[in-house]
Amino acid sequence: MVQFTEMKLLNGAELAEFIKERQAHQVRGLRQAHDVEPKLAIVVTVDNPVIETYMRLKKRYGSDILIDVDIHRVKQAEVKQLLNKLSDDKTVHGIIVQLPLEDPSQTDEIVNLVAPTKDVDALGAKAAFEPATPMAIMWLLSGYNVDLNGKRVLLIGRGKLVGAPLEKLLKDSGVDVHVADRNTDNLKQEVLEADVIITATGSPAILSADMIKPNAVVVDAGVASESGKTVGDLAPDVYERDDLTITPKKGGVGPLTVCALFENVIRAALAN
């Protein structure tokens, strides 16, 4: 492992600017050469500060690259009818069912109602795209030349949105990935043995500085709300370490997740 003499930040916001510029050029081409106006529809059923933050980011990003973003706020009982309508609407290229739902027990049934060619969050069983956050994490590691070959890679969390699809992406890429979840007996020991740690639990401060080996790479993809603020999985003392290669408190995976989502919208529009 390369030895770093000071903390090295995996700045997703920096990479996102380059990707955004390329995407804006692609969308201009779609509009001008093909008369296609890409549109993303977001369906949301709950009020949640974290969700509201991300929806604002998506709407602003879409505006910046000329992709229309429509937010549909409905009761869960209305979702099925709305998704059928959006799936059939040729002017809509991407559809997101914003999780969690009012009744999470219906999640699988509802996300599978989205047309696979419009399922840009890749939540449905037959989605034609890669999930945005796992794709963003792969872009981040690649963009900063983090070599996973021969490294012990630990993924913390096996959730539907990030952990499970990321595990598949890593394995498909030939990475020897270990997974820790709520059933892991000794999380600290697992973390101490890892060269590269990717955490996506949404549990604030689940990882502290004393759990991480020297010169490790740490990617925090966890999102939770604590006292009205959006926080990740890392305890504050982790950022006092000067030997880590790490995502910043803000501007790590999040900006690239938005990029990856709109990458899928553009691909859907190109295939239209």
Beta strands, then each sheet from edge to edge (+ up, - down):
strand 1: 8-9
strand 2: 39-44
strand 3: 68-73
strand 4: 94-97
strand 5: 153-156
strand 6: 177-180
strand 7: 196-199
strand 8: 217-220
strand 9: 224-226
strand 10: 229-231
strand 11: 245-246
sheet 1: 1+ 11+ 8+ 7+ 5+ 6+
sheet 2: 3+ 2+ 4+
sheet 3: 9+ 10-
end
